[in-house]
Amino acid sequence: MGRTVPSFRIALYQEEKKWKKFRVALDKKNKILFDDLFATARLYISACMMACRPVRLESIFMAVIFHHFKQILSLGE
């Protein structure tokens, strides 16, 4: 029996491909930062999958926001 919903790893890759034209318009330094943004989302791929959000980008944004929130909190330690 096949899957009805692609794994989030595949969905994240598909979402990243949708933003290819945006990435192409960036300069070299910003392309690296843009790639890092999606790499950050990959750190929380299990949580993104469990969120089961109909809009994939919501989970990606939340993963990035959560990661940055953790970094901000660690600055106060």
C-alpha positions in Angstrom: 0.0 0.0 0.0 1.4 3.4 -1.0 1.7 6.6 1.1 -1.0 9.2 0.6 1.2 12.0 2.0 4.9 12.3 1.0 7.4 12.2 3.8 8.2 15.6 5.2 11.8 15.1 4.0 10.5 14.9 0.4 8.0 17.7 1.0 10.8 20.0 2.4 12.9 19.3 -0.8 9.8 20.1 -2.9 9.2 23.4 -1.1 12.9 24.3 -1.5 12.6 23.7 -5.2 9.6 26.1 -5.3 11.9 28.8 -4.0 14.6 28.2 -6.6 13.8 31.4 -8.6 14.1 33.5 -5.4 17.4 31.9 -4.6 18.8 32.5 -8.1 18.1 36.2 -7.6 20.2 36.4 -4.5 23.9 37.2 -4.4 26.4 34.5 -3.5 26.6 35.4 0.2 22.8 35.4 0.6 22.4 32.1 -1.3 24.5 30.5 1.4 22.3 32.0 4.1 19.2 30.9 2.2 20.5 27.4 2.1 21.2 27.5 5.8 17.6 28.5 6.4 16.4 25.2 4.9 19.2 23.3 6.6 17.8 24.7 9.9 14.4 23.3 9.1 15.9 19.9 8.5 17.1 19.8 12.1 13.4 19.6 13.2 12.1 17.4 10.4 10.5 15.0 12.8 8.6 17.8 14.6 7.5 19.2 11.2 6.2 15.8 10.2 4.2 15.4 13.4 2.6 18.9 13.1 0.6 17.6 10.1 0.0 21.2 8.8 -1.8 21.4 5.4 0.6 24.2 4.4 4.1 22.8 4.5 5.7 26.3 4.7 4.1 26.8 8.1 6.0 24.0 9.7 9.2 25.1 8.0 8.8 28.6 9.3 8.0 27.3 12.8 11.1 25.2 12.8 13.3 28.1 11.9 11.6 30.4 14.4 12.0 27.8 17.1 15.7 27.4 16.4 16.3 31.1 16.5 14.3 31.4 19.7 16.5 28.8 21.3 19.6 30.7 20.1 18.3 33.9 21.6 17.6 32.3 24.9 21.1 30.8 25.0 22.6 34.3 24.7 21.2 35.1 28.1 22.9 32.2 29.9 
